[in-house]
Amino acid sequence: MKIALALLFHRTREGLRLTRPKAQMPMQYYEPNFIGEALVVLDRFGERAKVLAGGTLLGPHLRVNPDAADALVNLKRITELSEIRLDGDALLVGALATARSIARDPLVTIHAPLLAAAASSLGAPQLRTVATIGGNVLSTHHAADMACALLACDATATVAKLDDEVLTVPVGQMLSPAFAGLRAGSLLAGFRIPIAVESVDRKGRPLQGRPLPRLSAFEKMQTRQAFELALVSVCASVRRQPDGGVAEARIALGGAAQTPIRAIAAERAMAGGDMSDARIARAAHAAADVDAEPCDDDRASAAYRRQLVRTLVTRALISIRRTIAEGA
Ligand SMILES: Cc1cc2nc3c(=O)[nH]c(=O)nc-3n(C[C@H](O)[C@H](O)[C@H](O)COP(=O)(O)OP(=O)(O)OC[C@H]3O[C@@H](n4cnc5c(N)ncnc54)[C@H](O)[C@@H]3O)c2cc1C
């Protein structure tokens, strides 16, 4: 949070001031204690209000565009937005949960290991301490790590509005290029990740006679490890049949299209089959040549990203196969 505040404020003799040209109206700053309070402020200022979470993206944006908002609503006091807990057959992760807390939470490591792996890969430790999962999804960056993991987990987002209406939106829909962003006056409250609670005991061990737990692998390629977004990332998970075959595969790609996407053709190539080299190769080719629609940019060419998709999908599926062979 310190990083974000330093980007937004400057020190004067009287104390801290929001960084804004003097001629303009001062930006109003709010720290509500409850979701309802935040929604009242957001409703009052409409399009002219900005929600501040970790501030790793909003901070630099407001520094360059100081007149982009009339009100800043810092969510840090709303403790329920940082909660991570089980609710029946789902894991609930508050929008304000940081990458660091997600990576370390035992509930996440047991029930949504892909999300834990994606969170722990994000940026550097300083960034993980402040960067939130809500901000990551709303950044709509094509290589947003936690967004990609949520997509592979079939998660839904919960959006709160002043009229007590709570909207549930599939994360896939929220990440689609057609999504117009959250309506003014609304707040992203958190995510609901479906889990097979009944299939594992408290320590994550499979229970006798119950469906086998989903196995997953996260792969990421970046030019350097800290302070750099992925060129391409892959979140893969497999639900097995008792005979060792694949009942269902979920594969999400980051950095391979305009937004994080599900690799539907690759998932179909894996479903109902075994985990042989040939099938894995077919799935990797499908991901690279059918699902991926990468762009050229100053960090990598589209052709290179396509090759990375092929390599990382192969690696992820082989890693899952190895886990199965080790007796998971
Ligand atoms: C140096 C550097 C390295 C990075 N490395 C990575 C990386 O490896 N992987 C990766 O995925 N990302 C990376 N990022 C991007 C960024 O840090 C993450 O996407 C982060 O999770 C954004 O979250 P935040 O809490 O800082 O969002 P903020 O900057 O606070 O907010 C981002 C946007 O979302 C809105 N918002 C946030 N929360 C809510 C809410 N609850 N309701 C409504 N609106 C909301 C804000 O108004 C703003 O428009 C990096 C960024 C930097 C600067």
The ligand as a Tripos MOL2 file, in Angstrom:
@<TRIPOS>MOLECULE
LIG
   53    58     1     0     0
SMALL
NO_CHARGES

@<TRIPOS>ATOM
      1 C1          6.3410   -3.5970  -12.1180 C.3       1 LIG1
      2 C2          5.0690   -4.3460  -12.2810 C.ar      1 LIG1
      3 C3          5.1000   -5.7360  -12.4340 C.ar      1 LIG1
      4 C4          3.9200   -6.4450  -12.6050 C.ar      1 LIG1
      5 N1          3.9800   -7.8130  -12.7170 N.ar      1 LIG1
      6 C5          2.8330   -8.4970  -12.8850 C.ar      1 LIG1
      7 C6          2.8640   -9.9350  -13.0340 C.ar      1 LIG1
      8 O1          3.9060  -10.5900  -13.0040 O.2       1 LIG1
      9 N2          1.6720  -10.5680  -13.2380 N.ar      1 LIG1
     10 C7          0.4810   -9.8910  -13.2780 C.ar      1 LIG1
     11 O2         -0.5510  -10.5180  -13.4600 O.2       1 LIG1
     12 N3          0.4290   -8.5410  -13.1090 N.ar      1 LIG1
     13 C8          1.5600   -7.8370  -12.9180 C.ar      1 LIG1
     14 N4          1.5020   -6.4730  -12.7810 N.ar      1 LIG1
     15 C9          0.2030   -5.7740  -12.9020 C.3       1 LIG1
     16 C10        -0.5050   -5.4150  -11.5450 C.3       1 LIG1
     17 O3          0.3840   -5.2240  -10.4950 O.3       1 LIG1
     18 C11        -1.5300   -6.4730  -11.1570 C.3       1 LIG1
     19 O4         -2.4600   -6.6540  -12.2100 O.3       1 LIG1
     20 C12        -2.2770   -6.1390   -9.8590 C.3       1 LIG1
     21 O5         -2.8810   -7.3490   -9.4160 O.3       1 LIG1
     22 C13        -3.3260   -5.0500   -9.9740 C.3       1 LIG1
     23 O6         -3.9870   -4.9540   -8.7270 O.3       1 LIG1
     24 P1         -4.0480   -3.6280   -7.8370 P.3       1 LIG1
     25 O7         -4.6860   -4.0160   -6.5610 O.co2     1 LIG1
     26 O8         -2.7360   -2.9520   -7.7380 O.co2     1 LIG1
     27 O9         -5.0380   -2.7530   -8.7480 O.3       1 LIG1
     28 P2         -5.2700   -1.1700   -8.7280 P.3       1 LIG1
     29 O10        -4.1550   -0.4890   -9.4120 O.co2     1 LIG1
     30 O11        -5.6260   -0.6700   -7.3620 O.co2     1 LIG1
     31 O12        -6.5990   -1.1230   -9.6370 O.3       1 LIG1
     32 C14        -6.5830   -1.4980  -11.0020 C.3       1 LIG1
     33 C15        -7.9470   -1.1260  -11.6130 C.3       1 LIG1
     34 O13        -8.9810   -1.9410  -11.0670 O.3       1 LIG1
     35 C16        -9.9490   -1.1380  -10.3730 C.3       1 LIG1
     36 N5        -10.3120   -1.9030   -9.1660 N.ar      1 LIG1
     37 C17        -9.4470   -2.5740   -8.3550 C.ar      1 LIG1
     38 N6        -10.1400   -3.2450   -7.4280 N.ar      1 LIG1
     39 C18       -11.4570   -2.9890   -7.6490 C.ar      1 LIG1
     40 C19       -12.6710   -3.4230   -7.0200 C.ar      1 LIG1
     41 N7        -12.6630   -4.2630   -5.9710 N.pl3     1 LIG1
     42 N8        -13.8490   -2.9780   -7.5100 N.ar      1 LIG1
     43 C20       -13.8750   -2.1270   -8.5760 C.ar      1 LIG1
     44 N9        -12.7680   -1.6800   -9.2100 N.ar      1 LIG1
     45 C21       -11.5770   -2.1140   -8.7540 C.ar      1 LIG1
     46 C22        -9.2560    0.1850  -10.0830 C.3       1 LIG1
     47 O14       -10.1880    1.2360   -9.9750 O.3       1 LIG1
     48 C23        -8.3560    0.3220  -11.3020 C.3       1 LIG1
     49 O15        -9.1060    0.8070  -12.3910 O.3       1 LIG1
     50 C24         2.6650   -5.7580  -12.6080 C.ar      1 LIG1
     51 C25         2.6540   -4.3590  -12.4340 C.ar      1 LIG1
     52 C26         3.8180   -3.6670  -12.2620 C.ar      1 LIG1
     53 C27         3.7510   -2.1650  -12.0610 C.3       1 LIG1
@<TRIPOS>BOND
     1     1     2 1
     2     2     3 ar
     3     2    52 ar
     4     3     4 ar
     5     4     5 ar
     6     4    50 ar
     7     5     6 ar
     8     6     7 ar
     9     6    13 1
    10     7     8 2
    11     7     9 ar
    12     9    10 ar
    13    10    11 2
    14    10    12 ar
    15    12    13 ar
    16    13    14 ar
    17    14    15 1
    18    14    50 ar
    19    15    16 1
    20    16    17 1
    21    16    18 1
    22    18    19 1
    23    18    20 1
    24    20    21 1
    25    20    22 1
    26    22    23 1
    27    23    24 1
    28    24    25 2
    29    24    26 1
    30    24    27 1
    31    27    28 1
    32    28    29 2
    33    28    30 1
    34    28    31 1
    35    31    32 1
    36    32    33 1
    37    33    34 1
    38    33    48 1
    39    34    35 1
    40    35    36 1
    41    35    46 1
    42    36    37 ar
    43    36    45 ar
    44    37    38 ar
    45    38    39 ar
    46    39    40 ar
    47    39    45 ar
    48    40    41 1
    49    40    42 ar
    50    42    43 ar
    51    43    44 ar
    52    44    45 ar
    53    46    47 1
    54    46    48 1
    55    48    49 1
    56    50    51 ar
    57    51    52 ar
    58    52    53 1
@<TRIPOS>SUBSTRUCTURE
     1 LIG1         1 GROUP 0 **** ****
